[in-house]
Amino acid sequence: MRWITYLGIVMLVMLMGAPTVFAIHEEDQGPEKFGRYEFKEQDIKAATDACEAGGKPGPEFVPTVRDDEPNLALLKDATAEASSQIAGWCPRRHCTEYLNDGFYNNCRSWIIGAIPGWAQIDMGDVANVNRIIFGSDHSQGFVDRTTVDFDILVATTKADPNSDANTWTKVYTHKGDPISETTEFTFKDVEARWLRLHIRANAGARVDELEIYGGRDPMAVEPSGKLSLTWGQLKEE
């Protein structure tokens, strides 16, 4: 009996450790409003109809609220900008506006053109921020086009095209493992209207959605330690 139990544990560990190439999470749609915050419309039928998925997972809902915090990138008036986007695909895939359209996965992603370069969200007003969440492809249907070398920058008065301008404050730097899964990055509380992901390496890097959070009330400052978590770890919490 003991060896049967041991064999069962070994098989379970092997199954748990197997890579998942094709996964659909099927998150439910979040609330359209959260207190005084109103979010963008998430029309998944329209997004799916317009999607050229190439046999991979189509659009999935991005949370409007996570852990009782509003997703500031999905506020009704929030807008996305980028230094460039890959040519020849938009609107079928990889448009700048897909950075905060409320849907995960490859066909609703942005892909950078020339590097170094950047993608940013204008939240429409100054708010407290202390974490962002993004990945290359939430479903992991595609595991290429990752980012490995980037900064997170914030600004309150001007979104200068030059990431080295003194209007920008660097709050996080990443040089290391490629970011493939949907991953959380936290940093010290800071005020921001614009949040920028400045990418130094990997031409053709993909971001399928850029989420921004800042505490249960974004204008309330609550200290936070620096940390990164993958989507699998977030789902376990």
C-alpha positions in Angstrom: 0.0 0.0 0.0 2.8 2.4 0.8 4.4 2.0 -2.6 1.0 2.6 -4.3 0.6 5.8 -2.3 4.1 6.9 -3.3 3.5 6.2 -6.9 0.2 8.2 -6.8 2.1 11.2 -5.3 4.8 11.0 -8.0 2.2 10.9 -10.8 0.4 13.8 -9.3 3.6 15.9 -9.1 4.4 15.0 -12.7 1.0 16.1 -13.9 1.1 19.3 -11.9 4.5 20.1 -13.4 3.5 19.5 -17.0 3.5 22.7 -19.2 0.2 24.0 -20.4 0.4 25.2 -24.0 -3.4 25.8 -24.5 -5.5 27.1 -21.7 -8.7 29.1 -21.5 -9.5 30.6 -18.1 -12.9 31.9 -18.9 -13.0 34.7 -16.3 -16.4 36.2 -15.7 -17.1 39.8 -16.7 -16.4 42.3 -13.9 -18.8 45.0 -12.7 -19.4 48.0 -15.0 -19.2 50.4 -12.0 -17.3 50.3 -8.7 -18.2 53.1 -6.3 -17.5 56.3 -8.2 -15.5 54.5 -10.9 -17.1 53.7 -14.3 -15.3 51.3 -16.6 -15.1 50.8 -20.4 -17.7 48.7 -22.1 -16.5 45.1 -22.6 -18.4 43.7 -25.6 -16.9 40.2 -25.8 -19.1 39.2 -28.8 -17.8 42.2 -30.9 -14.2 41.5 -29.8 -14.5 37.8 -30.6 -16.1 38.5 -34.0 -13.2 40.9 -34.9 -10.6 38.5 -33.6 -8.2 36.6 -35.9 -7.1 34.0 -33.3 -5.3 31.6 -35.6 -6.6 28.6 -33.8 -5.5 29.9 -30.4 -7.8 31.2 -27.6 -9.9 34.2 -28.4 -10.6 37.2 -26.1 -11.1 36.7 -22.4 -12.3 39.3 -19.9 -9.8 41.4 -18.0 -11.0 42.2 -14.4 -12.5 45.6 -13.9 -12.0 45.0 -10.2 -9.3 42.9 -8.5 -9.0 42.4 -4.8 -11.6 45.2 -4.2 -9.4 47.6 -6.2 -10.6 49.2 -9.5 -8.5 48.6 -12.6 -7.5 52.2 -13.3 -6.4 51.3 -16.9 -10.0 50.3 -17.7 -11.6 53.5 -16.4 -14.0 54.9 -19.0 -11.8 57.8 -20.0 -8.4 56.0 -19.8 -6.5 55.9 -23.1 -3.5 54.0 -24.5 -0.6 55.3 -26.5 2.6 53.7 -27.7 5.8 54.8 -29.5 5.1 52.3 -32.2 3.2 49.2 -33.1 4.0 46.2 -35.4 3.0 46.9 -38.9 0.5 45.0 -41.0 -1.9 43.6 -38.4 -4.1 46.2 -36.8 -7.2 46.0 -36.5 -7.1 42.2 -36.7 -4.5 42.0 -34.0 -1.8 44.0 -32.1 -3.3 47.5 -31.9 -2.1 50.1 -29.5 -5.7 50.6 -28.2 -5.8 46.9 -27.3 -3.4 47.7 -24.4 -6.5 48.6 -22.3 -9.5 47.3 -24.2 -10.5 44.9 -21.4 -9.6 41.7 -23.2 -6.7 39.3 -22.8 -4.9 37.1 -25.4 -2.9 37.4 -28.6 -5.5 38.8 -31.0 -6.3 41.6 -28.5 -2.7 42.5 -27.8 -0.2 45.2 -28.7 3.2 44.4 -30.2 5.9 47.0 -30.2 7.7 48.0 -33.4 11.0 49.8 -33.0 13.0 49.5 -29.8 13.7 51.0 -27.4 10.1 52.1 -27.2 7.2 52.3 -24.8 3.5 51.8 -24.2 1.5 53.9 -21.7 -1.9 54.5 -20.2 -3.4 57.9 -19.5 -5.8 57.3 -16.6 -7.4 60.7 -17.1 -6.6 62.1 -13.7 -3.9 61.8 -11.0 -4.3 58.7 -8.8 -2.4 56.6 -6.4 -0.8 53.6 -8.0 1.3 50.8 -6.6 1.1 47.8 -8.9 0.6 46.8 -12.5 -0.2 43.4 -14.1 0.7 42.4 -17.6 1.9 39.4 -19.7 2.7 38.4 -23.2 -0.3 36.1 -23.7 -2.7 35.3 -20.9 -3.8 32.0 -22.3 -0.2 30.9 -23.1 -1.4 29.9 -26.5 1.7 31.8 -27.6 4.9 31.8 -25.5 7.1 33.9 -27.8 7.4 37.7 -27.9 8.2 38.3 -24.2 9.8 41.3 -22.5 13.0 40.8 -20.5 14.3 44.4 -20.0 12.0 47.2 -19.1 11.2 50.0 -16.7 7.9 51.2 -15.2 7.7 55.0 -15.3 5.0 57.4 -13.9 4.2 61.1 -14.5 1.7 63.5 -13.2 2.1 66.7 -15.3 3.3 65.6 -18.7 3.7 62.4 -20.7 6.9 63.5 -22.5 7.7 61.3 -25.5 11.3 61.0 -24.1 11.3 58.4 -21.3 14.5 60.1 -19.9 12.7 63.5 -19.5 12.6 64.7 -15.9 8.7 64.6 -15.9 9.0 60.8 -15.6 9.8 59.0 -12.4 11.1 55.4 -12.5 9.4 53.1 -10.0 10.5 49.7 -11.2 13.2 48.0 -13.3 13.2 44.5 -14.6 16.2 42.8 -16.2 16.0 39.1 -16.1 13.4 36.4 -16.7 11.1 36.8 -19.8 7.6 37.9 -18.9 5.3 35.4 -20.6 2.5 34.7 -18.1 0.2 37.4 -16.7 2.4 38.8 -13.9 2.0 41.3 -11.1 4.7 43.9 -10.3 4.4 46.0 -7.2 6.2 49.1 -6.1 6.1 51.9 -3.5 2.9 54.0 -3.6 3.2 56.9 -6.0 0.9 59.5 -7.6 0.5 59.2 -11.4 -1.7 60.2 -14.2 0.4 58.4 -16.9 2.0 55.0 -16.4 4.5 53.9 -19.0 6.2 50.6 -19.7 9.5 51.5 -21.3 11.0 48.5 -23.2 14.7 48.5 -23.9 15.1 45.1 -25.6 13.2 42.5 -27.6 11.8 44.0 -30.8 8.3 42.6 -31.3 7.6 42.1 -27.6 3.9 41.6 -26.9 1.6 43.0 -24.1 -1.9 41.6 -24.2 -3.2 43.9 -21.5 -1.8 46.5 -19.1 -3.7 46.6 -15.8 -3.1 49.3 -13.1 -4.1 49.3 -9.5 -3.5 51.5 -6.5 -5.2 50.4 -3.3 -8.8 50.1 -2.2 -9.2 53.8 -2.8 -6.6 54.8 -5.4 -6.1 58.2 -3.6 -5.3 56.5 -0.3 -1.7 55.8 0.2 -0.9 52.3 1.6 2.8 51.1 1.6 3.6 48.1 -0.5 6.7 46.0 -0.9 8.3 45.2 -4.2 7.2 41.9 -5.6 6.3 40.0 -8.8 3.7 37.2 -9.0 2.6 35.1 -11.9 -1.1 34.6 -12.8 -1.1 31.1 -11.4 0.0 32.5 -8.0 -2.6 35.2 -8.2 -5.3 32.7 -8.8 -4.3 30.7 -5.7 -4.7 33.7 -3.3 
